[in-house]
Amino acid sequence: MRAVRVNRFGGPEVLVPVDVPDPVPGPGEVLVRIVAAGVNRADALLRAGLYHRAGRPPLVPGAEAAGIVVEVGEGVTDFVPGQRVMGLDGGKASGFYAELATVSATCLVALPDGLDLTRAAALPIAWLSAWYCVRHLAQVSKADTVVVKAAASGVGTAAVQIAAEAGARVIALAGSAEKAAWAGEFGADVTVDTSAHPDDAEVEEVLRLTGGRGADVVLDTVGGRAFGRSLREVGHGGRVVALANVALEPSTVDTRDFYPKNAAILGFQLTNLQIHGYDPRPDLRELADRVAAGGYRVPIETVVPLEEARAAHERLERRDNRGKIVLAVGPDIGKSGAGTLLGG
């Protein structure tokens, strides 16, 4: 089969299309013919050798995908060949930048009618992360004001919609006027262009928008110096959810920015959550049903052939994409709704 492999850590140029043996499902595993694979920041970190669970090359990246069941391993009773599914690696998959992949049956769900494979491939990482953080960790309600950082990102556009559906007032922060305006299309009540409000000005703007009280919830998808600002932007009894450090820089924290407010800091990392017992399937099924019913928009910016994974990573690292980048792996993608860019 064809796959994209990392033979050595480095920039996007180390993503090399290769022929590799077909994987074989073991007990409790499912062999899936991949049709579409999502492209994530974690993939870029793995490729660069900066991901904490990267292992050593050679490696096939890819943490989420959708496709068709080919074969089931011993003990698997929930899936049959021909079924449409989506899944995530959970630390157990063989890598989804490939025509075939094995995945644990505990990390796989069947797709409802109305959900195409392209959008399905975008759900298991960014959308599941946003869902878990908004619904389970922060327990957002209609009484809350929620700040979403990097609101034009995959996690950000998902979090804006999920928080808005819960009835919260949503303040969307994004790194340009264009991205801020776009985030507003997903249900944000207020948008802030952080390029016009750098550093302390961002904090002051959030405080102004909350009448000086600060936000009830700050979803920090950036990390680094942004995390210190998040602690200043949260209000009394509020919650700061930290789920990334795409800035790849240390966070300097002044404890006086949060402990006098009795604020809570909540950390989230999806794979480690699964390792410690979280079963993602109920949440993934609910997300899939809501998307299929038209409750959420899953913006797909562009679909790139598997062999051009390097170009997908280059675009991701320029940070100029709005919406998800998806790799087209199998021939079925032409029938899976991939034609509508920025759609959903």
N, C-alpha and C positions, 0 to 999 in steps of 0.2 A: 504494500500500500504506500501511498504518498503521505508524507508528513513534513512539518517544518520543525527543524531541530536546532538546538543551541549546542554547538560543539565546544565552545569556549565562551566565557562571559565577556560582554562588551556592549557596544552600541547596536542599533537596529541591523547593521550589516552582518551580525553574527547569526541572524535567522536564515537558515539554509534549507531549501527544499531537498528532501532526500527520499530514497526508497528504503523502507524498513519492513521487517516481517510483520504479518498480521498478528495482533494480540489474540490471546485465547482466554475466554472467561474462566475464572476459577470458581470455587464454591462461593455462593452468595453474590456473584458478579453477573453483569449483563454486558454483552457485546453490542455496541451501538454503531450504526453507520452514521457518521456525523454529516449533517446537512449545513448547519450554521454554528459558528463558534464566536462567542463574545470576546472582545479585546478589552483588557482591563489594565489599570495601573500596576496591579500585582504581577501581571505578565511581564511588563517592562522591568520591574524590579527584579524578578526572577532572571530575566535575560541578562541583566547587568550584574548579577551576583549580589544584589543588595536585599533580597528577600530573605527573611529569617528562616524560612523552611525550604530554601532553594535546592539543597543537595548539591551534588557535583555533576558537571556535564559528562556525557551527553544527556540532554534533557529535551523533552517535548513540552513546550508551554501549553497553556490553555486551561482555565479553571471552570469554564461554563460552556454549555453547548446544548443544541437540540438536534434530534435526528430520529432514526428508525431502528427499532430493536431487530437485531439479526439472530442472536442466539442467547440463551440463558444458561447460566452455570448451575451446578448442583445445588439444590435446596431453594432455588428461586421459583416462587409460585405466583407472584403478582404481575408478571410481564410475559408477553408472548411475542414471537416474531411478527413483524409488521406493525407493531404498535408505535405511535408517535410519542416521543418522550422528551423531557428536558432534564438536565442534571448538573451537578457541580462535583468537583473532585473530592472534597471532604478529606483530603490527604491520602486518598486511596485510588484515584483514577490514573490512567496511563498517559494523560495529556491529550487535550482536545484539538490542538492544531494538527489534525490528522484525519484521514478518511475513515478510520475505525478507532474506537477506544473502548476499553473495559472500564466499567464504573460500578461501584457498590450499589446494590439494589436499594440500600438505605439512603442513597443520595439521588434517587431518580423518581420522577413522577410522570404519570401519563398526562397527555394534554387534552383539554376539553375541545370540542368543536368550536370554531370561531377564533382560535388562537393559532396563528401561523408560526412556522418554525423559526423565522427570522426574529420576530419579537420575543418568542419563547427563549431564544438563546441569550437575550439581554436581561432576563429576569433573575437567574440564580445567584448572582453576586451583588450587583449594585442595588437591585430592587429588594432582594431579600434583606440586605444589610439595612437599607432605609426603613423597611417595614419593621424589622426587629427593634431597631433603635427608637423609632417613633412610637410604636405600639406597645412593646414589652418593657424596654428600659426606661424611657422617659414617661411612658403612659400619658401621652398627650391627650388633652381634652379640650372642649370648647371654652374652658375658662383660661386657657393658656395663650401667651404670646410666644411664638417660636421663631428664633433666628436660624436660618439655614445658610451656612457658608458654602462658597463655591456652588451656588444654586443652579448654575447652568451645566453642571457635571451630571454624570449618570446617576450617582447617588442623590445629588442635589435636586434634580427635577423629580425624582421619585419621592423624596422626602417632602418637597413642597406640596405635591398632590395628596400624599397620605395624611399630612398634618392638616391641610385644608379640609379634607374629607371629614376629619375628626372635629371640625368646627373651630379650630384654633385660628388666631390671627397670625399670619405668616409674614415675616420680614425676610426677603430674599437678598442675599449679598452675592455679588458677582464682580468679576475683574474688569469689566468694560461696560460702557453704556449699552452697547448692543446686546451683550450677554444678560445684563440686568433686565432689559426690556423683554428679552425672550423668556427669562425665568418668570416674568409676570404673566405670561400666557398660560402658565400651568396652575394658576390659582393663588399666587402670592398677593397679599393685600398691599404691600409696600415693597419697592425694590430699591436697592442702594448700589451705585457704581463705586466699588471700593478703590478704583484707580483715581477717583476724584476725592476720596476720603481715606487717604493712607494712614496707617498706624493709629495714633491717638485720635485723629479725626473720625476714624471708623467707630471707635468706642463712643465718642461724643455724639455721633449721629444716631447710634442705637439707643443711647440714653435719652436723646431728644425725642425719638420716636416712641419711646415707652414712658414718656412723662417723667423721666428721671428715675424710674423704678428699676429699670433693667428688665431683661426678658425672663420668662419663666423657664424656657428651655433654649439652650444654644447647642445646635448640632455642628460640631467642629469636624469638618472633613478635610482640613488642611494641615493642622499641626504646626510644629515649629513655633515661630513667634506669634502666629495667629492664635495659638492656644492660650497664651498669656492674655491676649485681648479678650478672648472668650470668657475668661474668669472675671474680667472687669465688666463685661456686658451682661452677665447674669444677675438677676435680682435676688432678693431675700427668699430663701427656701427654694431657689431654683435648681435646675439640673443642667450640667454641662456634659454632653456625650462626646467622648473623644474616640474616633474610629479610624484615624489615618494620620500619617505624617508624610504626605506627598511632598512637603517642603524639604524633606530629608535634612533637617537641621534640628539642633537641640531646642527644647522649650525652656525658657527661663521663667520660673514661677515665683511670684511673691505671695506667700500664704495669706497675707493680709488682704488680698484681693478676693478671697472666697470664704475663709473661715468665719469672719465676723458676720457674714450674711447667712450662715448655716446652709450654704450651698453644697450640693452633692456633685462629685465628679464620677462619671460612669464610663468605664472603658468597654470597648467592643472590638473583637477580632473573630471573624466568622469561623475560620478553620479550627482555632483553639476551642471555640464554643462547641463545635461538633465533637472534637476529641474528648471533651469533658461531658458528653452525654446529650447535647442538643440534637433533636431529630428535626431536620428542616422540612420534612415532607408536608405536615399539616399547613404550615405557613405558605409553602410554595403552591400547594393546591388552592388555597384561598386567593393568593395573588393571581394565579392563572385564571381562575374563574372570574375574578373581577375585571381583568384585562379582556378576557373573551367577551364579557357582557358589555364592554365599552365604558367601564367605570374609570379606567386610567388610560392615559396616553403614554406609549412607550416610544419616544422619538429615536428613530434610526437615521443617522445622518448619511451614512454611506455603507455600501457592501463591497468588500474587496476580495478578489480571489485568494484562496489559500496561498498560492505560490507568491503572492505579493504581500505577505505578512510584514516584510520589512517596511514597505510604504505605509502600512497601517500603523506601525509603531512610530514611524517618523511623524506622522500626522498627530498621533496621540501626544507625543512629547513636545510638539509645538504648542499644544494647548489651545488650538484655534478651532477645534471641533465643537459643534453644538449637537448633542445627541450621541447615540452609541455608534461605534464602529464595529462592524460584524464581518467576519471572514466567511465567504461562501466556499463551502467545502465540497458539497455534493450537488448533483444535477437537479435535485428537487427544489433548490432554492428559488428557481425561477417561478415556481408555483406557490411559493410560501409567503408572498406579500412583500418581497424585498424591493419592489419597484418604487415604493413611495418613500422618498427620502424626507427626513424630518417629519415623518408621519407617525401614525399610531392611532 
